[in-house]
């Protein structure tokens, strides 16, 4: 399975311009025979909004105008894509990533962990961690800050995810993600990570790029620069993520990352309101 991450600059509030860029890159990725291309968080809308009233007009329904055009492109170029956008459902806004394959809309994920930054100040968090079945893989999605927490990735792994797509808008100061968090999530769950971050500057926020594709051992297969728009890509074998029982020396050095867990010790994790 040939997967890619589109590391792009995004123009805040210029949805048609951003969509046009995404459609062009879907075409280019199809020409390179990629099976899947992931775009950053809020790739269609931008992220550093200063109010709900500013953000809401940029949001749209799913399905909607943008997802319909992306669906046509995915069908034409026989590729699966993940694109971040602001979604509105009634008067509510969600930070959403939508997964589309050549047959149409596969599903969507709403960012479940929010922080005090940009559009996250005005969105509602999602309430589910779904796993989607593609032709070649079982795929989960986590958006940016979600990756700061080990629990969501572990839940997706326990649900059978072989690949986690992690669209992001990482600003300066968030270098921990490409430095070690992305690799840790891949290694501790023995699955693949496709991390699509953005570059450029939006208002007073500088983004750090360094999109990554990481294998089950935590090894970086591809990494983008900190400044350039580009598509990074790598060949992966999703079925390798099914191997949770690793035998280095039979009967002498083995481990099973699911069987060896101790859920009886982890109850505190589920307690709310711990400072």
C-alpha positions as CSV (number, residue, x, y, z in Angstrom):
1,X,0.0,0.0,0.0
2,X,1.6,3.3,-1.1
3,X,0.6,6.0,1.3
4,X,1.4,9.7,1.3
5,X,1.0,12.9,3.4
6,X,0.4,16.2,1.6
7,X,2.3,18.9,3.5
8,X,0.8,22.2,2.4
9,X,0.4,25.8,3.3
10,X,-3.2,26.9,3.9
11,X,-4.8,30.3,3.4
12,X,-7.2,31.1,6.2
13,X,-10.7,31.8,5.1
14,X,-10.0,31.1,1.4
15,X,-11.8,27.8,1.1
16,X,-12.0,27.6,-2.7
17,X,-8.3,28.3,-3.1
18,X,-7.5,25.6,-0.5
19,X,-9.9,23.1,-2.1
20,X,-8.3,23.8,-5.5
21,X,-4.9,23.0,-4.1
22,X,-6.1,19.8,-2.5
23,X,-7.8,18.6,-5.7
24,X,-4.7,19.3,-7.7
25,X,-2.6,17.2,-5.3
26,X,-5.2,14.4,-5.3
27,X,-4.7,14.4,-9.1
28,X,-0.9,14.4,-8.8
29,X,-1.0,11.6,-6.2
30,X,-3.2,9.5,-8.4
31,X,-0.7,9.9,-11.2
32,X,2.0,8.6,-8.8
33,X,-0.3,5.6,-8.1
34,X,-0.7,6.4,-4.4
35,X,-3.4,4.4,-2.7
36,X,-4.0,7.0,0.0
37,X,-3.1,10.7,0.5
38,X,-3.7,12.5,3.9
39,X,-4.0,16.3,4.1
40,X,-3.5,18.4,7.3
41,X,-6.0,19.4,9.9
42,X,-8.4,22.2,8.6
43,X,-6.7,22.0,5.2
44,X,-9.8,23.6,3.5
45,X,-10.4,26.4,6.0
46,X,-7.4,27.5,7.9
47,X,-7.2,27.2,11.7
48,X,-6.3,30.5,13.5
49,X,-9.7,32.0,13.8
50,X,-10.3,34.7,16.3
51,X,-14.0,34.1,17.1
52,X,-16.9,31.7,16.5
53,X,-18.5,34.2,14.2
54,X,-15.4,34.2,12.0
55,X,-15.0,30.5,12.0
56,X,-18.7,29.4,11.4
57,X,-19.0,30.8,7.8
58,X,-16.1,28.6,6.8
59,X,-17.7,25.4,8.1
60,X,-19.8,23.2,5.9
61,X,-21.9,20.1,6.1
62,X,-20.7,16.6,5.4
63,X,-21.7,15.6,2.7
64,X,-21.3,19.1,1.2
65,X,-19.9,21.0,-1.7
66,X,-16.3,20.4,-0.9
67,X,-16.7,16.7,-0.1
68,X,-18.7,16.1,-3.2
69,X,-15.9,17.6,-5.4
70,X,-13.3,15.5,-3.5
71,X,-15.4,12.4,-4.0
72,X,-15.4,13.0,-7.8
73,X,-11.7,13.5,-7.8
74,X,-11.1,10.3,-5.7
75,X,-13.2,8.3,-8.2
76,X,-11.6,9.8,-11.2
77,X,-8.0,9.2,-10.0
78,X,-8.8,6.0,-8.0
79,X,-7.3,7.1,-4.7
80,X,-8.4,7.4,-1.1
81,X,-7.9,10.8,0.6
82,X,-8.3,12.2,4.1
83,X,-9.0,16.0,4.3
84,X,-9.4,18.2,7.3
85,X,-12.1,20.9,7.5
86,X,-14.5,22.7,9.8
87,X,-17.9,21.0,9.9
88,X,-21.1,22.5,11.0
89,X,-24.1,20.5,12.2
90,X,-26.8,23.0,13.0
91,X,-25.2,25.8,15.0
92,X,-22.3,23.6,16.2
93,X,-18.8,23.5,14.8
94,X,-16.6,20.5,14.7
95,X,-12.9,20.1,13.7
96,X,-13.4,17.1,11.4
97,X,-11.4,14.9,9.1
98,X,-13.3,13.2,6.3
99,X,-12.2,10.0,4.6
100,X,-13.2,9.5,1.0
101,X,-12.3,6.6,-1.4
102,X,-13.1,6.0,-5.1
103,X,-16.6,4.7,-4.2
104,X,-17.5,7.8,-2.1
105,X,-17.6,8.9,1.5
106,X,-16.2,6.3,3.9
107,X,-16.7,8.3,7.1
108,X,-15.6,11.2,9.3
109,X,-13.9,11.7,12.6
110,X,-14.5,14.7,14.8
111,X,-11.5,15.8,16.9
112,X,-12.0,14.6,20.4
113,X,-9.4,16.5,22.4
114,X,-9.3,20.2,22.2
115,X,-7.0,22.9,23.5
116,X,-6.9,26.7,23.8
117,X,-5.6,27.5,20.3
118,X,-7.2,28.6,17.1
119,X,-10.4,27.1,16.0
120,X,-10.4,24.6,18.8
121,X,-11.6,27.4,21.1
122,X,-14.9,27.4,19.3
123,X,-15.6,23.7,18.4
124,X,-17.3,20.9,20.2
125,X,-15.3,17.7,20.8
126,X,-16.2,14.5,19.0
127,X,-17.5,11.6,21.0
128,X,-16.3,8.5,19.2
129,X,-13.0,6.8,18.0
130,X,-14.1,4.9,14.9
131,X,-12.1,2.5,12.8
132,X,-12.8,2.4,9.0
133,X,-12.3,-0.4,6.6
134,X,-10.6,0.4,3.3
135,X,-9.7,-2.0,0.6
136,X,-6.2,-2.6,1.9
137,X,-6.3,-1.6,5.6
138,X,-8.3,-0.8,8.7
139,X,-7.8,2.9,9.5
140,X,-8.2,5.1,12.5
141,X,-7.9,8.9,12.7
142,X,-6.6,11.2,15.3
143,X,-6.3,15.0,14.8
144,X,-3.3,16.9,16.1
145,X,-3.7,17.3,19.9
146,X,-5.4,13.9,20.1
147,X,-1.9,12.5,19.7
148,X,-0.7,14.1,22.9
149,X,-2.7,11.4,24.8
150,X,-1.7,7.7,24.6
151,X,-5.2,6.4,25.3
152,X,-7.0,7.2,21.9
153,X,-4.3,5.5,19.9
154,X,-4.4,2.4,22.1
155,X,-8.2,2.3,21.8
156,X,-7.9,2.4,18.0
157,X,-5.3,-0.3,18.1
158,X,-7.6,-2.5,20.3
159,X,-10.4,-1.9,17.8
160,X,-8.2,-3.4,15.0
161,X,-6.7,-0.3,13.4
162,X,-3.6,-1.1,11.4
163,X,-2.9,2.5,10.3
164,X,-3.6,5.8,12.1
165,X,-3.9,8.9,10.1
166,X,-3.0,12.0,12.1
167,X,-3.7,15.3,10.3
168,X,-2.3,18.2,12.3
169,X,-1.6,22.0,12.5
170,X,1.5,21.8,14.7
171,X,2.9,25.3,15.6
172,X,6.3,26.1,16.9
173,X,6.7,24.7,20.3
174,X,5.1,21.4,19.3
175,X,8.2,19.7,18.1
176,X,7.6,16.9,20.5
177,X,5.2,15.3,18.0
178,X,7.7,14.7,15.2
179,X,10.6,14.3,17.6
180,X,9.1,11.4,19.5
181,X,5.3,11.3,20.1
182,X,4.4,10.0,16.7
183,X,7.1,7.3,16.9
184,X,6.0,6.4,20.4
185,X,2.4,5.9,19.3
186,X,3.4,3.7,16.4
187,X,5.8,1.6,18.5
188,X,3.7,1.2,21.6
189,X,0.8,0.0,19.5
190,X,2.7,-1.7,16.7
191,X,0.9,0.1,13.9
192,X,1.6,2.6,11.1
193,X,1.3,6.4,11.5
194,X,0.7,8.7,8.6
195,X,1.1,12.2,9.9
196,X,0.2,15.2,7.7
197,X,1.2,18.5,9.1
198,X,1.1,21.9,7.5
199,X,3.8,24.6,6.8
200,X,3.7,28.3,6.5
201,X,2.5,31.1,8.8
202,X,-1.1,32.0,9.6
203,X,-1.6,35.3,11.5
204,X,0.7,35.0,14.5
205,X,1.3,31.3,14.3
206,X,4.2,29.6,12.5
207,X,3.7,25.9,11.6
208,X,6.5,23.4,11.7
209,X,5.9,20.9,8.9
210,X,7.9,17.6,9.3
211,X,5.1,15.4,8.2
212,X,6.0,11.7,8.8
213,X,5.2,8.2,7.8
214,X,6.2,5.7,10.5
215,X,6.3,1.9,10.6
216,X,5.2,-0.5,13.4
217,X,8.6,-0.4,15.1
218,X,8.6,3.4,15.3
219,X,11.0,3.8,12.4
220,X,10.5,6.9,10.3
221,X,10.0,5.8,6.7
222,X,9.6,9.4,5.3
223,X,9.7,12.9,6.7
224,X,9.0,16.3,5.2
225,X,11.0,19.5,5.7
226,X,10.0,22.2,8.1
227,X,9.2,24.7,5.4
228,X,8.4,23.2,2.0
229,X,5.1,22.2,0.5
230,X,5.5,18.6,-0.7
231,X,4.1,15.1,-0.8
232,X,6.0,12.5,1.2
233,X,5.3,8.9,0.5
234,X,6.2,5.4,1.6
235,X,5.2,1.8,0.9
236,X,3.7,0.0,3.9
237,X,2.2,-3.5,4.6
238,X,-0.7,-2.9,6.9
239,X,-1.0,-6.6,7.8
240,X,2.3,-6.2,9.7
241,X,0.3,-4.3,12.3
242,X,-1.6,-7.5,13.2
243,X,1.6,-8.9,14.8
244,X,1.2,-7.9,18.4
245,X,3.1,-11.0,19.7
246,X,6.8,-10.5,19.0
247,X,9.2,-13.4,19.3
248,X,12.8,-12.5,19.3
249,X,14.0,-15.7,20.9
250,X,11.3,-18.4,21.5
251,X,10.8,-19.0,25.2
252,X,13.5,-16.5,26.1
253,X,12.6,-13.1,24.7
254,X,9.0,-12.6,23.7
255,X,6.3,-9.9,24.3
256,X,2.7,-9.4,23.4
257,X,1.6,-5.7,23.7
258,X,-2.1,-6.6,24.2
259,X,-1.8,-9.8,26.3
260,X,0.8,-8.3,28.6
261,X,-1.3,-5.2,29.6
262,X,-2.6,-4.9,33.2
263,X,-6.0,-3.1,32.9
264,X,-6.6,-3.9,36.5
265,X,-3.9,-1.3,37.4
266,X,-5.2,1.4,35.0
267,X,-8.5,2.4,36.6
268,X,-7.2,5.9,37.5
269,X,-6.9,6.7,33.8
270,X,-10.7,6.8,33.5
271,X,-11.3,9.1,36.5
272,X,-12.4,12.6,35.4
273,X,-11.3,16.0,36.7
274,X,-7.8,15.0,37.9
275,X,-5.6,18.1,38.0
